[in-house]
């Protein structure tokens, strides 16, 4: 994982209230979060024990 220099926004009291990210780093983090969400959704679906349905049927049900 690339190491980035931490840059913070602070309030008048010096408390950290925000983070400044390079756009590339922000996009990389978003991509990783999306991938983790997909993995968690897959794990939850596998653990549920529900019967699998064809992808086309799932899409049709979602669109209803």
C-alpha positions, -999 to 999 in steps of 0.1 A, spaced: 0 0 0 15 34 -9 25 56 20 10 91 18 19 122 37 -9 129 62 -24 163 58 -51 175 81 -75 205 84 -77 219 119 -100 242 137 -90 273 157 -82 251 187 -59 228 166 -83 199 166 -82 177 135 -115 181 117 -107 169 82 -82 152 59 -68 164 26 -63 136 1 -47 135 -33 -74 128 -59 -57 96 -70 -55 84 -33 -92 93 -28 -102 73 -59 -80 44 -48 -97 43 -14 -131 44 -30 -123 15 -52 -110 -5 -22 -142 3 -2 -164 -8 -31 -144 -41 -34 -147 -47 4 -185 -41 2 -188 -66 -26 -168 -92 -6 -190 -86 25 -222 -89 4 -209 -122 -11 -199 -135 23 -233 -126 37 -251 -142 8 -231 -174 12 -237 -175 50 -275 -170 46 -280 -204 32 -306 -191 8 -311 -208 -25 -292 -192 -54 -313 -178 -83 -301 -169 -118 -287 -135 -123 -313 -125 -148 -341 -134 -124 -324 -113 -96 -321 -83 -119 -358 -86 -129 -369 -88 -93 -348 -57 -84 -362 -37 -113 -398 -44 -102 
